[in-house]
Amino acid sequence: MNSETKTCQNCKTRFVIEPGDFNFYEKIKVPPPTWCPECRFQRRLLWRNERNLYHRQCELCGRNIISMYSSDKPSSVYCPECWWSDKWDPLRYGRDYNFSRPFFEQFKELMLRVPRLSLIQKDVVDSPYTNWPIHTKNSYLVFGGHDIEDSAYISLRSHFLKNCVDVSYSYSSELCYECTNVSKCYALSFSQDCEGCSNSAFLYDCRNCSDCFGCTGLRGKQYYIFNKPYSKEDYRRELEKLDTGSYASLQGSRQRFREFALAFPKKYEMILQSVNVTGNDIAKAKNCRYCFAVSLDMEDCAYLWLIDRAKDAYDVSIGYSLELGYEGLSILEGRAMRMSTVSWTNHDVTYVDNCHDCGDAFGCVGVRMKQYCILNRQYTKEEYEALIPKIIEHMHTMPYADSKGRVYKYGEFFPPDLAPFAYNETIAQEHFPLTKEKAGAQGYRWKDPESKSYTATKTPHDLPDHIKDVPDSITEEVISCIHNQTRTEQCTSAFKIIPQELQFYRKMNLPLPRLCPNCRHYERLKQRNPLKLWHRACMCDYKAYTNTVKHSHHPDGRCPNEFETPYAPERPEIVYCEQCYNSEVA
């Protein structure tokens, strides 16, 4: 079979479906997509609100609760205790399939009737202000990840953390602050892409380093400042001059480090122990294309993001241990899960939303431990198997169309207007930021900021410059964020310093932040490469950077290697192929 070029019905750009893609679609019994990979990704992210939390009541027990659904949402919302209990039956909302109406119209009505789960949590102790965590204890504003203790402001793909603050995409670390993509680190601050580092700050791409400051590309070093070696005594003296407890001093070090790090070559991607893969942040994968942040036994996959352990999966974002998955979001431990969201330990399910431990389900919402269900109605095995082909055919002959004229037949993910959240409440805003006007023009809902019941009592300029001058009473203040909702980021306009957080800053000798937690999260996101690829050539030519050794292409001038990389051509970084990078750094 030959490749085929199609026009995305959403953004109107051209995209290619490869011969291997057709084989996958045949295997999972879905037609080829009509949206390009990037638009499909954006559409899925509309279904995950992580960071926007609201006060409202559980409509079963009546308690005041924290919820990812604001009080103006039309659905009923239950607290986790009630939702997971036997006090209600999702099948009570079941309905017969109506062949005179499009499937997605019927599914939308079912979604609005079945109670929503206020927060996605599992094994959470003393951590009420958290969403999407697993095995989390005594933590605050944790969004995603698992096995987290005594930490605050933790974001996606962070695991096995203790006493950490403002950390993303990191694991097996303790006492870390403002870090992204670090592992097995201790007392590390303002760092990225590091492993096994301790008692250090402002590191990039360092391994097994300790007592270092402002360094990039080091391996197994100690007592270095901006890649220059010092004696132990001199290092201590220089570190005192840098004074990490002062906000003004720290800002100067931050700017100096950014400029310093740009002078060193960057590896074109982060791929480890993998064969025949393209993307970035990939480990232990085989035959995977356009995948990002995936690892551990990945095989024959494409267009994945934040997935561990998958085989024969396409267009799935955020998940673990799946096989034959297609167009899914928040998918855990299942097989043959198609066009679904929050689908955990299911098999052979299609168009399900927040269903668990189910098999052979189609168009269901909130169903648990059931089999042979359609629109939350129970069928026999024979009835189910006879009805499903008729529904699929009906979805082709009577498709759903949204307000923008986009058509949804069988095989398309849920239309954006079915998503339970506004665009700017979801992680779509993190990766595809839009203004209110642009979101509306593309057919997405928008939520204006709710009026706040508090007034800021401190501005960032009122805060002490040094942590040693911060009184205990700071935990009673409401601090305005520097950004104050002037950007497309999900700025909360103001924030508080909790006691646990203040103790951390004092212990680590760090000044108080001037941005709200959401804006700090966005600042860390900007450090990561985008989820796109560009075709480029290695920049190693002995001019962009003075190599420390002769490379294999010497003395022929520029390295001839080309590659796919998340570094766009207009960016200022010096990008090397793996061979040249290893010669200089590894």
C-alpha positions in Angstrom: 0.0 0.0 0.0 1.3 3.5 -0.9 1.3 6.5 1.3 -1.5 9.0 1.0 -1.6 12.8 1.4 -4.8 14.2 2.9 -6.0 17.7 3.9 -6.8 18.2 7.6 -10.5 19.2 7.9 -9.6 21.3 10.9 -6.5 23.4 10.0 -6.6 22.7 6.2 -2.9 21.7 6.1 -1.6 18.6 4.2 -0.5 15.5 6.1 0.7 12.1 5.1 -0.6 8.7 6.1 2.2 6.1 5.7 1.7 2.5 4.5 2.4 1.2 8.1 -0.4 3.5 9.4 -2.9 1.9 7.1 -1.9 -1.5 8.5 -2.5 -0.2 12.1 -5.9 1.2 11.2 -6.9 -2.1 9.7 -5.7 -3.9 12.8 -7.8 -1.8 15.2 -10.7 -1.6 12.7 -11.0 2.2 12.3 -10.8 4.4 9.2 -7.9 6.7 8.6 -8.0 10.0 10.4 -9.3 13.2 8.8 -7.4 15.6 11.2 -3.6 16.0 11.0 -1.6 14.7 14.0 -1.1 18.1 15.6 -4.8 18.9 15.5 -5.7 15.4 16.8 -3.3 16.0 19.7 -4.9 19.4 20.5 -8.4 18.0 20.3 -7.5 15.3 22.9 -6.0 17.7 25.4 -9.3 19.6 25.5 -10.6 16.8 27.8 -8.0 17.2 30.6 -8.2 20.0 33.2 -5.4 19.6 35.7 -4.7 23.0 37.3 -8.1 24.8 37.6 -9.8 23.9 40.9 -13.1 25.3 42.2 -15.3 25.2 45.3 -18.7 23.6 44.9 -20.9 21.0 46.6 -21.1 17.2 46.1 -24.6 16.7 44.8 -24.9 13.3 46.5 -23.6 13.9 50.1 -23.9 17.7 50.1 -20.4 18.4 51.4 -18.4 21.4 50.2 -15.6 20.0 48.0 -12.8 20.9 45.7 -13.5 20.1 42.1 -12.1 20.5 38.6 -15.6 21.4 37.5 -16.7 24.9 38.3 -20.2 25.5 39.7 -21.5 26.8 36.4 -20.9 23.4 34.6 -24.2 21.7 33.7 -23.3 18.2 35.0 -23.8 16.9 38.5 -20.5 16.4 40.3 -19.8 13.9 43.1 -16.8 13.8 45.5 -14.5 10.9 45.0 -15.9 9.1 48.1 -19.4 9.2 46.7 -18.5 8.6 43.1 -16.6 5.4 43.8 -19.2 4.1 46.2 -22.3 1.9 45.6 -24.7 4.7 46.5 -25.5 5.3 42.9 -25.7 3.2 39.7 -24.3 4.5 36.3 -26.6 2.1 34.5 -29.6 4.0 35.8 -28.9 6.7 33.2 -28.8 4.2 30.3 -30.8 4.7 27.2 -31.6 2.9 24.0 -29.7 3.8 20.9 -31.6 6.1 18.6 -30.9 5.6 14.9 -32.7 8.8 14.0 -30.0 11.0 15.6 -26.2 11.2 15.4 -24.3 9.2 17.9 -22.4 12.2 19.4 -25.7 14.0 20.1 -26.8 11.0 22.2 -23.5 10.7 23.9 -23.5 14.4 24.8 -26.8 14.1 26.5 -25.6 11.0 28.4 -22.5 12.9 29.5 -24.6 15.7 30.9 -26.8 13.3 33.0 -24.2 11.0 34.5 -22.5 12.5 37.5 -18.9 13.6 37.0 -16.0 12.7 39.4 -14.9 16.0 41.0 -11.2 15.0 41.2 -9.2 12.2 39.8 -7.2 10.8 42.7 -6.1 7.4 43.9 -4.6 6.5 47.4 -4.3 10.2 48.4 -3.7 11.1 52.0 -3.9 14.7 53.4 -3.6 16.2 50.0 -7.1 17.6 49.1 -5.8 20.3 46.6 -4.5 17.8 44.1 -5.8 16.4 40.8 -4.7 13.3 38.9 -2.1 12.0 41.5 -1.6 8.4 42.7 -0.1 7.4 46.0 0.4 11.0 47.3 0.8 12.0 50.9 0.9 15.4 52.6 1.2 17.4 49.4 -0.3 20.5 47.9 -1.3 21.4 44.3 0.1 18.2 42.8 -1.2 17.7 39.2 -0.3 14.2 37.9 2.4 11.8 38.9 2.6 9.2 41.6 4.4 8.3 44.9 4.9 11.9 46.0 5.3 13.0 49.6 5.7 16.3 51.5 5.8 18.2 48.2 4.1 21.2 46.5 3.4 22.4 43.0 4.3 19.2 41.2 3.4 18.7 37.6 3.0 15.8 35.1 5.3 12.8 34.8 6.8 13.3 38.3 7.3 10.2 40.3 8.9 9.1 43.6 9.5 12.7 44.9 10.0 13.8 48.5 10.2 17.3 49.9 10.2 18.9 46.4 8.7 22.2 45.3 8.0 23.4 41.7 9.2 20.3 39.9 8.0 18.8 36.5 8.9 15.7 34.5 11.2 14.3 37.3 11.6 11.3 39.4 13.4 9.6 42.3 14.5 12.9 43.8 14.5 14.8 47.1 14.8 18.5 48.1 14.6 19.7 44.5 13.3 23.1 43.4 12.4 24.6 40.1 13.6 21.6 38.1 12.4 19.8 35.0 13.6 16.5 33.6 15.9 15.5 36.6 16.2 12.1 38.1 18.0 10.7 41.2 18.9 14.1 42.4 19.2 15.6 45.8 19.1 19.3 46.9 19.1 20.5 43.3 17.6 23.8 42.1 16.9 25.6 38.9 18.2 22.7 36.8 17.2 20.7 33.7 18.0 17.4 32.1 20.3 16.2 35.0 20.8 12.8 36.6 22.5 11.9 39.9 23.4 15.5 40.9 23.3 16.9 44.4 23.9 20.2 46.3 23.9 22.2 43.1 22.0 24.9 41.3 21.6 26.1 37.7 22.8 22.9 35.9 21.9 21.7 32.4 22.7 18.3 31.0 24.9 17.2 33.9 25.5 13.7 35.3 26.7 12.6 38.7 27.9 16.1 39.7 27.9 17.6 43.2 28.6 21.0 44.6 28.3 22.7 41.2 26.8 26.0 40.1 25.9 27.4 36.7 27.4 24.4 34.8 26.4 22.6 31.6 27.5 19.3 30.1 29.6 18.1 33.0 30.1 14.4 34.0 31.2 13.3 37.5 32.5 16.7 38.6 32.6 18.5 42.0 33.3 22.1 43.0 32.7 23.7 39.6 31.2 27.2 38.9 30.3 28.0 35.3 32.3 25.0 34.2 35.5 26.2 36.0 37.0 24.0 38.7 37.6 25.3 42.3 39.1 24.0 45.4 36.5 23.1 48.1 37.4 26.2 50.1 37.3 28.6 47.1 34.1 27.1 46.0 32.4 27.8 49.3 33.7 31.4 49.2 32.4 32.0 45.7 29.1 30.5 46.5 28.6 32.9 49.4 29.2 35.8 47.0 26.5 34.4 44.7 24.0 34.4 47.6 21.1 32.2 46.5 18.9 33.5 49.3 18.6 36.9 47.6 16.0 37.3 44.9 18.0 40.1 43.1 21.2 38.0 43.2 19.4 34.9 42.0 17.9 36.7 39.1 21.3 37.8 38.0 22.6 34.3 38.2 19.6 33.0 36.2 20.3 35.4 33.4 24.0 34.7 33.4 23.4 31.0 33.3 21.0 31.3 30.3 23.6 33.1 28.3 26.3 30.8 29.4 24.4 27.6 28.5 23.7 28.8 25.0 27.4 28.8 24.2 27.6 24.9 24.5 26.3 22.4 22.0 23.0 20.6 22.6 22.2 17.1 21.5 19.6 17.1 18.7 17.3 14.9 20.8 17.1 12.8 23.9 16.8 9.2 22.8 18.3 6.3 24.8 18.5 2.5 24.1 16.1 2.8 21.2 15.9 1.5 17.6 14.2 3.2 14.6 12.5 6.0 16.5 11.8 9.7 15.9 10.7 12.2 18.5 12.2 13.3 21.7 12.6 12.2 25.3 12.4 8.5 24.3 13.9 5.5 26.2 13.8 1.8 25.4 11.6 2.0 22.3 11.5 0.2 19.0 9.8 1.3 15.7 8.2 4.4 17.2 7.5 7.5 15.2 6.8 11.1 16.3 6.7 10.1 20.0 7.5 12.4 22.9 8.2 11.5 26.6 7.7 7.8 26.1 9.7 4.9 27.7 9.9 1.3 28.8 9.1 -1.4 26.3 7.6 0.8 23.6 7.0 -0.9 20.2 5.3 -0.1 16.9 3.7 3.2 18.0 3.2 6.7 16.6 2.0 10.1 17.8 2.2 9.3 21.5 2.9 11.7 24.4 3.7 10.8 28.0 3.3 7.0 27.7 5.1 4.2 29.4 4.9 0.6 28.1 2.8 0.4 24.9 2.6 -1.7 21.8 0.6 -1.0 18.7 -0.7 2.4 19.9 -1.4 5.5 17.9 -2.5 9.0 19.0 -2.6 8.4 22.8 -1.7 11.0 25.3 -0.9 10.3 29.0 -1.1 6.6 29.8 0.6 3.4 30.9 0.7 -0.2 29.8 -1.6 -0.4 26.8 -1.9 -2.4 23.6 -3.9 -1.6 20.5 -4.8 1.8 21.8 -6.0 4.6 19.5 -7.1 8.2 20.0 -7.1 8.1 23.8 -6.3 10.4 26.7 -5.5 9.2 30.2 -5.4 5.5 29.3 -4.1 3.0 31.8 -3.6 -0.8 31.6 -5.8 -1.9 28.9 -6.2 -3.5 25.4 -8.1 -2.4 22.4 -9.2 1.0 23.7 -10.5 3.3 20.9 -11.5 7.0 21.0 -11.8 7.2 24.8 -10.8 9.3 27.8 -10.0 8.3 31.4 -10.2 4.6 30.5 -8.5 2.5 33.1 -8.1 -1.3 33.1 -10.6 -1.8 30.2 -10.5 -4.0 27.2 -12.3 -3.7 23.8 -14.0 -0.4 24.6 -14.9 2.4 22.2 -16.0 6.0 23.0 -16.0 5.6 26.8 -15.5 8.4 29.3 -14.2 7.7 32.8 -15.0 4.0 32.7 -13.1 1.4 34.7 -12.6 -2.4 34.7 -15.0 -2.8 31.8 -15.0 -5.0 28.7 -17.0 -4.7 25.4 -18.4 -1.2 26.1 -19.5 1.4 23.5 -20.5 5.0 24.2 -20.5 4.7 28.0 -19.9 7.2 30.8 -18.9 6.5 34.4 -19.4 2.7 34.1 -17.5 0.3 36.3 -17.0 -3.4 36.2 -19.5 -4.1 33.5 -19.5 -5.8 30.1 -21.6 -5.5 26.9 -23.0 -2.0 27.6 -24.0 0.6 25.1 -24.9 4.2 26.2 -24.9 2.8 29.8 -27.5 0.2 29.0 -26.8 -3.5 29.6 -27.1 -6.1 26.8 -26.4 -9.7 26.4 -23.3 -10.8 24.5 -25.4 -11.7 21.4 -27.4 -8.4 21.5 -24.2 -6.4 21.9 -22.4 -8.0 19.0 -25.4 -7.7 16.7 -25.9 -4.0 17.5 -22.3 -2.6 17.4 -21.9 -3.0 13.6 -25.2 -1.3 13.0 -24.2 1.7 15.2 -20.8 2.0 13.4 -22.6 2.0 10.0 -25.1 4.6 11.3 -22.2 6.9 12.4 -21.0 6.9 8.8 -24.4 7.5 7.2 -25.6 10.0 9.8 -22.4 11.8 11.0 -22.3 14.6 13.6 -21.3 18.1 12.5 -20.2 20.9 14.8 -20.7 24.6 14.5 -17.6 25.0 12.3 -18.8 22.3 9.8 -16.3 19.7 10.9 -17.8 16.2 10.4 -17.4 13.4 12.8 -17.9 9.8 11.6 -16.9 6.6 13.3 -13.2 6.7 14.1 -13.0 10.4 15.0 -12.3 11.4 18.6 -14.9 13.2 20.6 -15.8 16.6 19.0 -14.5 19.6 20.9 -18.0 20.9 21.8 -18.6 17.8 23.9 -15.5 18.5 26.1 -16.6 19.2 29.7 -14.2 22.1 30.1 -13.5 25.5 28.4 -10.4 25.6 26.3 -8.4 27.7 28.7 -9.1 25.4 31.6 -7.3 22.5 29.9 -3.8 21.5 29.1 -4.5 22.3 25.5 -3.8 25.9 26.5 -0.4 24.9 27.8 0.7 23.4 24.4 -1.4 25.4 22.0 -2.0 28.7 23.7 -4.8 30.8 22.3 -6.5 34.1 23.1 -10.2 34.2 23.9 -10.9 35.6 20.4 -8.9 32.9 18.6 -10.4 30.1 20.7 -13.9 31.3 19.8 -13.0 31.6 16.1 -11.9 27.9 16.2 -15.1 26.8 17.9 -13.7 26.3 21.4 -15.5 27.5 24.6 -13.7 30.0 26.9 -14.1 30.6 30.6 -13.6 34.1 31.9 -11.8 34.4 35.3 -14.2 34.1 38.2 -14.4 37.0 40.6 -12.1 36.4 43.6 -13.2 36.6 47.2 -9.8 37.9 48.3 -7.7 41.0 47.9 -3.9 41.0 47.5 -2.2 42.3 50.7 1.3 42.2 49.2 2.8 43.0 45.9 6.0 41.3 44.7 7.8 44.6 45.3 6.7 44.5 49.0 8.5 41.1 49.6 11.8 41.0 51.3 14.7 40.5 48.9 16.4 37.8 51.2 14.8 34.8 52.7 16.4 35.5 56.0 14.3 38.6 56.3 11.0 36.9 55.7 8.7 36.8 58.8 6.5 33.8 59.7 3.5 36.1 59.1 4.1 35.9 55.3 1.9 32.8 55.3 -1.1 35.0 56.2 -0.6 37.3 53.2 -2.1 37.2 49.8 0.6 38.1 47.2 -0.2 39.4 43.8 1.5 37.6 40.8 3.8 39.7 38.6 1.9 38.6 35.5 -1.5 39.4 37.0 -3.4 37.6 34.2 -1.8 39.7 31.4 -0.8 36.6 29.4 -2.5 33.6 27.9 -1.2 31.5 30.8 -3.6 30.3 33.4 -2.4 32.9 35.9 -4.3 32.9 39.2 -3.4 36.7 39.8 -2.5 36.0 43.4 -1.1 33.3 45.6 -0.2 32.4 49.2 3.0 30.9 50.8 2.0 27.9 52.8 3.9 27.0 56.0 5.4 23.8 54.5 6.7 25.9 51.6 8.2 28.6 53.8 10.2 26.0 55.7 11.5 24.6 52.4 12.7 28.0 51.2 14.5 28.6 54.5 16.1 25.2 54.5 17.3 25.6 50.9 18.2 29.3 51.3 15.9 30.4 48.5 14.0 33.6 48.2 10.2 33.8 47.9 8.8 33.4 44.4 7.2 36.4 42.6 5.0 34.4 40.3 1.9 32.3 41.1 2.2 28.5 40.9 0.6 28.3 37.5 2.9 30.9 36.0 5.9 29.2 37.5 4.6 26.0 35.9 4.5 27.7 32.5 8.0 29.1 32.9 9.2 25.5 33.4 7.2 24.4 30.3 9.1 26.9 28.2 12.4 25.2 29.1 11.2 22.0 27.4 11.4 21.6 23.7 8.1 21.7 21.8 6.3 18.6 20.7 7.3 19.1 17.1 10.2 18.1 14.8 12.2 19.9 12.2 14.7 18.5 9.7 18.1 20.0 10.3 21.8 19.4 9.7 24.4 19.1 12.4 25.9 22.5 13.2 29.4 21.2 14.0 31.8 23.1 11.8 34.6 24.1 14.3 33.2 27.7 14.1 29.9 27.7 15.9 31.6 26.1 18.9 35.3 25.4 19.5 35.5 21.7 19.8 37.8 20.2 22.4 38.7 17.1 20.3 38.9 16.3 16.6 35.7 14.7 15.3 35.3 12.0 12.6 34.5 14.5 9.9 37.7 16.5 10.6 39.4 18.1 8.5 36.5 18.2 6.0 34.7 21.1 7.7 31.1 20.8 8.6 29.6 17.5 9.8 27.4 15.9 7.0 24.8 14.3 9.4 21.2 15.3 9.2 18.3 14.5 11.6 14.8 15.3 12.9 15.0 17.5 16.0 12.7 19.5 18.3 15.0 22.5 17.9 13.5 24.9 15.3 16.0 26.3 12.8 15.6 29.9 14.1 16.5 29.0 17.6 19.8 30.2 19.0 21.1 26.8 20.4 24.1 25.1 18.8 22.6 21.7 17.8 24.9 18.7 17.3 24.2 15.2 16.0 24.7 12.3 18.4 28.2 11.5 17.2 29.5 15.0 17.5 27.7 15.6 20.8 29.2 12.4 22.3 32.7 13.5 21.3 32.3 16.8 23.2 30.2 16.0 26.2 29.3 12.3 26.9 
